[in-house]
Amino acid sequence: MSNQFSGQFLTDTLRNYGFEILKMNDIGKLKLAPDSIWGYIHENFGPDYYSVRKPIFNNTYDKAYLVIGYICGPYCGHIISYILEKVNNRWIIKETLGFSVS
């Protein structure tokens, strides 16, 4: 199996499984004041959400850096980052790099 990567993070696949995808670029287009963003998300999508950043791959696409956040309010949440490694065609967590809570 090749380690090639298309370079695109296909969020439409997640929608097929019932996930609501909100891209930060779309929020920026709304021209909301910074203190209004949380209210907009809360009213339109629910009381909390997860944030998944696009993974950063090494040059052979068998290791990745991934950041996942859980946001439960304007000053509530946590973020965790991982180093993942592709072993036998499956991604495993190799190391947890950081964790922060607010």
N, C-alpha and C positions, 0 to 999 in steps of 0.2 A: 504494500500500500504506500502510495506516495505521501510525502510530507508537504506537498504544495498547498498553498492557501490562496483563495481567490482575492483576498484583500477587502472583502466586503463582509460586514456584520449583518446578516439577513434577519431583520426583526419581523418580517412578514411571517416567517415560520413560527415565531412565538405567538403571533396573533391567532394562528390556526389552532393553538392549544388554549385559547381563551385569555391570553395575557393582553392587557391594555398597554400599548406602547406610547409613551410621550417623549418625544425628542426635545432636548433642550433648545435646539435651534427654533423649534416651533414656539416655545415659550418666549424666546427672544423677539420673535416677530409680533407678539401681542403688545409689546412696548409697555409692559406693566412696571410700576415702580417696584424697587427691590422688596419693600415691605408688603407688597400686595401679592407676590408670587405664591407664597404658601397658602393664602386664602383662596386663590384661584385653583390651585391643585386640590386642596381640601374639598372645596365645593363641587368640583367637576369629576374628581377621580377617587375620593374617599379620604379617610382620616390619616392614612400613612402610605408609604410607598418604598420600593427598593430602587436603588440606582446601580446600574451596571455599566461600567466604563468599557470601552472597546479594549480588548486584550492587546498587549504589546508582545510580539513574537520575536524570538531570536532569528538569525539568518537561515537556520535549517528548519524552522517551524516545528521543533519538537519540544520547545520550552516556551512558556508564556507568563507574563505578569498580568494579574487580574485584580481589579479593585471593585468591591461590592459594598454598597452602603444601604442602611436602613434608616429612613427618615420618618419620625413620628411627630414632628412639629418644628417650628422655626428654630428652637434651641434644644432639640431632642433627637437623638439618633446615635448610630455608630457606623464606623467604616472599618473594613478589614481588607488586607491585601495579601495575595498569595503568589507564590511561584508554582506553576503547574508544569508537569512533565508528561510527555506522551510516551507511554510504555505499553507495548503490545497493542497498539492502535487505540488505547484508552487514555484519557487525561486523568492524572492523579495529582493530589496536592503534595508537592515536594517539601514546601516550607511555608509557614505563615510568617509574613514579614512585619506586619504592624496591625494594631488594633487601637482605635480611639473611640471614646464615648463622650457625648455632650449632654 
